[in-house]
Amino acid sequence: MIVNTKGKVLIVGSDSHTFELKSGRQAPTGYYLNELAVPARAIVDSGYQAVLATPKGTPPVVDQFSVNADYFDRSQAALQSALEFVATTPSLQAPRSIRSAIEDGLDGYAGVFVPGGHPPMIDLMQDPDLGEVLRHFHAESKPTALLCHGPVALTSAMSQSKEFRQALVRGDRGAAETAAEGWQYNGYRMTVFSNEEEQWAEQNILDGERVLFYPADALTAAGGAVQGQGVFECNVVQDRELITGQNPFSDRPFADLFVAALDQLSYRGRASADAPTLGSARVSSMP
């Protein structure tokens, strides 16, 4: 493993362990193992320090449905390696609160990453602290990466994120659009777990019950230019600082693109720091 020298990356997880369905039933939920482990390992192996934070600072739980070799190219060895990586990486076992990360200063973070599973649809998409984090990274144009259901957490950057989610639950598209006015990511190209994929999950994971709303519909109502591919096809979209992946099978290309964006930012920072000052001459940044 490479020694961490390049800076910190904030990984944001959820405190939610259950997920309310339209029927009112609470279903167990959690992050998807490969959606956390694959990007987190790429971050660490590339020389960055991973810092996990959740709204309350409590450890996120894994969705047991994701503890499956199918999400690791059907390799049991890769599955076990991912489980061991999460269990033995100290920062992933001792999360801090998002608020504490903010108070310590966000300038020290090179990027932010949100994995998927259904939990981002519960607390993260309306969490004011995550909203503050995202607004900071947006303003600084720092890599902001969200995978599968994770991109729905972008709505936390809205000033009326709670009202936005409430409108989605009611099925009031107009009220949702009103609550989303001024959203920082309006017009950004992005992807997220598609309606067709969510319908598959309803039938095959949630015993035929329906979720409260679809994340693709939510981001479209917010003003995002959602770009989906086929059902469970790899799809990663980058627009400016924002990197999004559609589903669990987008994990490796998503991680590669995120690390490349982190490295590009790191290189620009080093080039700027090393550049000589020549009177009032302006040294242009690297492309």
C-alpha positions as CSV (number, residue, x, y, z in Angstrom):
1,M,0.0,0.0,0.0
2,I,1.3,3.5,-0.9
3,V,2.0,5.8,2.0
4,N,-0.5,8.6,2.1
5,T,1.2,11.9,1.0
6,K,-1.2,13.7,-1.3
7,G,-3.8,15.0,1.0
8,K,-7.2,13.9,2.4
9,V,-10.4,12.7,0.7
10,L,-13.7,13.0,2.5
11,I,-15.9,9.9,2.2
12,V,-19.5,10.6,3.3
13,G,-21.7,7.8,4.5
14,S,-25.1,7.6,6.0
15,D,-26.4,6.9,9.5
16,S,-29.5,5.2,8.1
17,H,-30.0,1.5,8.6
18,T,-33.6,1.2,7.5
19,F,-35.5,2.5,4.5
20,E,-39.2,3.4,4.4
21,L,-41.2,2.1,1.5
22,K,-44.5,3.4,0.0
23,S,-46.3,0.7,2.0
24,G,-44.9,2.2,5.2
25,R,-42.7,-0.9,5.8
26,Q,-39.2,-0.3,7.0
27,A,-36.7,-2.4,5.0
28,P,-33.1,-2.9,6.1
29,T,-30.6,-1.0,4.0
30,G,-27.0,0.1,4.0
31,Y,-24.1,1.1,1.6
32,Y,-23.1,-1.2,-1.2
33,L,-19.9,-3.0,-0.4
34,N,-18.2,-2.6,-3.8
35,E,-19.4,1.0,-4.1
36,L,-17.5,1.9,-0.9
37,A,-14.6,-0.5,-1.1
38,V,-13.5,-0.1,-4.7
39,P,-13.3,3.7,-4.8
40,A,-11.9,3.9,-1.2
41,R,-9.2,1.4,-2.0
42,A,-8.3,3.3,-5.2
43,I,-8.1,6.5,-3.2
44,V,-5.8,5.0,-0.5
45,D,-3.6,3.1,-3.0
46,S,-3.1,6.3,-5.0
47,G,-1.6,8.1,-2.0
48,Y,-4.5,9.9,-0.4
49,Q,-5.8,9.6,3.1
50,A,-9.5,8.5,3.3
51,V,-11.6,10.1,6.0
52,L,-15.1,8.7,6.6
53,A,-17.8,11.0,8.0
54,T,-21.5,10.5,8.6
55,P,-24.1,13.0,9.8
56,K,-24.0,11.8,13.4
57,G,-20.6,10.2,13.3
58,T,-22.0,6.6,13.7
59,P,-20.6,3.8,11.5
60,P,-22.6,3.1,8.4
61,V,-23.7,-0.5,7.8
62,V,-23.4,-2.6,4.7
63,D,-26.4,-3.7,2.7
64,Q,-26.2,-7.5,3.0
65,F,-27.5,-7.9,-0.5
66,S,-24.3,-6.4,-1.8
67,V,-22.1,-8.9,0.0
68,N,-22.1,-10.9,-3.2
69,A,-19.4,-12.0,-5.6
70,D,-21.6,-10.9,-8.5
71,Y,-20.5,-7.3,-7.7
72,F,-16.8,-8.4,-7.9
73,D,-16.7,-10.0,-11.3
74,R,-18.0,-13.2,-9.6
75,S,-14.8,-13.5,-7.7
76,Q,-15.1,-14.8,-4.1
77,A,-11.5,-13.8,-3.5
78,A,-12.2,-10.2,-4.6
79,L,-15.3,-10.1,-2.3
80,Q,-13.3,-11.3,0.7
81,S,-10.6,-8.8,-0.1
82,A,-13.1,-6.0,-0.1
83,L,-14.6,-7.1,3.2
84,E,-11.1,-7.3,4.7
85,F,-10.2,-3.8,3.3
86,V,-13.2,-2.2,4.9
87,A,-12.7,-4.1,8.2
88,T,-9.0,-3.3,8.5
89,T,-8.8,0.3,7.3
90,P,-8.9,2.3,10.6
91,S,-10.5,5.4,9.1
92,L,-13.4,3.4,7.7
93,Q,-14.1,1.9,11.1
94,A,-14.0,5.1,13.1
95,P,-16.1,7.8,11.3
96,R,-16.3,11.3,12.4
97,S,-19.4,13.6,12.1
98,I,-19.7,15.7,9.0
99,R,-19.9,18.8,11.3
100,S,-16.6,18.0,12.9
101,A,-14.9,17.7,9.5
102,I,-16.3,21.2,8.6
103,E,-15.1,22.7,11.9
104,D,-11.6,21.3,11.4
105,G,-11.6,22.9,7.9
106,L,-12.5,21.7,4.5
107,D,-9.6,23.3,2.7
108,G,-7.4,20.3,3.7
109,Y,-9.5,18.0,1.6
110,A,-8.7,17.3,-2.1
111,G,-12.1,15.8,-2.9
112,V,-15.3,14.3,-1.6
113,F,-16.9,10.9,-2.4
114,V,-20.4,9.5,-1.6
115,P,-21.1,5.8,-2.2
116,G,-24.5,4.4,-3.0
117,G,-27.1,2.0,-1.6
118,H,-30.5,3.5,-0.7
119,P,-29.4,5.5,2.4
120,P,-28.5,8.7,0.5
121,M,-32.2,8.9,-0.4
122,I,-33.0,9.1,3.3
123,D,-30.7,11.4,5.4
124,L,-27.9,12.6,3.1
125,M,-30.1,14.3,0.5
126,Q,-31.5,16.6,3.1
127,D,-28.5,16.9,5.5
128,P,-27.5,20.5,6.0
129,D,-23.9,19.7,6.9
130,L,-23.4,17.7,3.8
131,G,-25.0,20.6,1.9
132,E,-22.4,22.9,3.3
133,V,-19.6,20.5,2.3
134,L,-20.9,20.2,-1.3
135,R,-21.3,24.0,-1.6
136,H,-17.7,24.4,-0.5
137,F,-16.4,21.8,-3.0
138,H,-18.5,23.3,-5.7
139,A,-17.2,26.8,-5.1
140,E,-13.6,25.6,-5.0
141,S,-14.1,23.3,-8.1
142,K,-12.7,20.3,-6.2
143,P,-13.5,16.8,-7.4
144,T,-17.0,15.8,-6.2
145,A,-17.8,12.1,-6.8
146,L,-21.0,10.2,-6.1
147,L,-21.9,6.6,-7.2
148,C,-25.2,4.8,-7.9
149,H,-27.8,6.2,-5.5
150,G,-25.2,8.6,-4.1
151,P,-25.8,11.4,-6.6
152,V,-29.2,12.1,-5.1
153,A,-27.3,13.5,-2.1
154,L,-26.4,16.5,-4.3
155,T,-29.8,17.9,-3.4
156,S,-28.5,18.6,0.1
157,A,-26.8,21.6,-1.4
158,M,-30.2,23.3,-1.9
159,S,-31.3,25.9,0.6
160,Q,-34.7,24.0,0.8
161,S,-33.4,20.4,0.6
162,K,-35.9,19.2,3.2
163,E,-38.8,20.8,1.4
164,F,-37.5,19.3,-1.9
165,R,-37.5,15.7,-0.4
166,Q,-41.0,16.2,1.2
167,A,-42.4,17.3,-2.2
168,L,-40.9,14.2,-3.9
169,V,-42.5,11.9,-1.2
170,R,-45.9,13.6,-1.9
171,G,-45.4,13.3,-5.6
172,D,-45.6,17.0,-6.1
173,R,-43.3,17.7,-9.0
174,G,-44.1,21.4,-9.1
175,A,-43.3,22.0,-5.4
176,A,-40.1,20.0,-5.9
177,E,-39.0,22.2,-8.8
178,T,-39.8,25.3,-6.7
179,A,-37.7,24.1,-3.8
180,A,-34.8,23.4,-6.1
181,E,-34.5,26.9,-7.4
182,G,-31.0,28.2,-7.3
183,W,-29.5,24.6,-7.0
184,Q,-25.8,24.8,-7.6
185,Y,-25.8,21.8,-10.0
186,N,-28.6,23.0,-12.2
187,G,-27.8,22.1,-15.8
188,Y,-24.9,19.8,-14.9
189,R,-24.7,16.5,-16.8
190,M,-24.9,13.6,-14.3
191,T,-26.1,10.1,-13.9
192,V,-27.7,8.1,-11.1
193,F,-29.4,4.7,-10.6
194,S,-32.0,4.7,-13.3
195,N,-35.8,4.2,-13.0
196,E,-35.5,0.8,-14.7
197,E,-32.8,-0.3,-12.3
198,E,-34.8,0.9,-9.4
199,Q,-37.8,-1.0,-10.6
200,W,-35.6,-4.1,-10.8
201,A,-34.6,-3.5,-7.2
202,E,-38.2,-3.2,-6.2
203,Q,-39.0,-6.6,-7.7
204,N,-35.9,-8.5,-6.7
205,I,-34.7,-6.9,-3.5
206,L,-37.7,-5.1,-1.9
207,D,-40.2,-8.0,-2.4
208,G,-42.2,-6.1,-5.0
209,E,-42.7,-3.0,-2.8
210,R,-42.2,0.5,-4.2
211,V,-39.7,3.1,-3.0
212,L,-41.0,6.6,-2.1
213,F,-39.5,8.2,-5.3
214,Y,-36.9,7.4,-7.9
215,P,-33.5,9.2,-7.7
216,A,-33.4,9.8,-11.4
217,D,-36.7,11.6,-11.3
218,A,-35.5,13.6,-8.3
219,L,-32.4,14.9,-10.0
220,T,-34.3,15.7,-13.1
221,A,-36.8,17.7,-11.1
222,A,-33.9,19.5,-9.5
223,G,-32.6,20.6,-12.8
224,G,-29.9,18.0,-13.5
225,A,-29.2,16.8,-17.0
226,V,-29.5,13.1,-16.1
227,Q,-27.9,10.7,-18.6
228,G,-28.6,7.0,-18.2
229,Q,-27.4,4.0,-20.1
230,G,-28.9,0.5,-20.3
231,V,-30.0,-1.4,-17.2
232,F,-26.8,-2.2,-15.2
233,E,-24.5,-1.1,-17.9
234,C,-21.4,0.8,-16.8
235,N,-21.9,4.5,-17.1
236,V,-19.8,7.3,-15.7
237,V,-20.3,11.0,-16.4
238,Q,-18.0,13.9,-15.7
239,D,-19.1,17.6,-15.9
240,R,-16.7,20.1,-14.5
241,E,-15.8,19.1,-10.9
242,L,-18.7,16.6,-10.7
243,I,-18.2,12.9,-11.4
244,T,-21.1,10.5,-11.1
245,G,-21.6,6.7,-11.7
246,Q,-24.9,5.1,-12.6
247,N,-24.8,1.7,-10.8
248,P,-22.7,-0.8,-8.9
249,F,-21.1,-2.0,-12.1
250,S,-19.6,1.4,-12.8
251,D,-17.4,1.2,-9.7
252,R,-13.9,0.8,-11.3
253,P,-14.2,3.3,-14.1
254,F,-15.8,5.7,-11.6
255,A,-12.9,5.3,-9.2
256,D,-10.3,5.7,-11.9
257,L,-11.8,8.9,-13.1
258,F,-12.1,10.3,-9.6
259,V,-8.5,9.5,-8.8
260,A,-7.4,11.1,-12.1
261,A,-9.3,14.3,-11.2
262,L,-7.7,14.3,-7.7
263,D,-4.2,13.8,-9.2
264,Q,-4.8,16.6,-11.7
265,L,-5.8,19.0,-8.9
266,S,-2.8,17.9,-6.9
267,Y,-0.5,18.4,-9.8
268,R,-1.9,21.9,-10.4
269,G,-1.4,22.8,-6.8
270,R,2.3,21.6,-6.9
271,A,2.9,23.4,-10.1
272,S,1.4,26.6,-8.7
273,A,3.5,26.3,-5.5
274,D,6.7,25.7,-7.4
275,A,6.2,28.4,-10.0
276,P,8.6,31.3,-9.7
277,T,7.2,34.8,-9.2
278,L,8.5,37.2,-12.0
279,G,7.5,40.7,-11.0
280,S,3.8,41.2,-11.8
281,A,3.9,38.4,-14.5
282,R,1.0,35.9,-14.2
283,V,1.9,32.2,-14.3
284,S,-0.9,30.3,-16.0
285,S,-2.1,27.0,-14.5
286,M,-1.4,23.7,-16.1
287,P,-4.2,22.3,-18.4
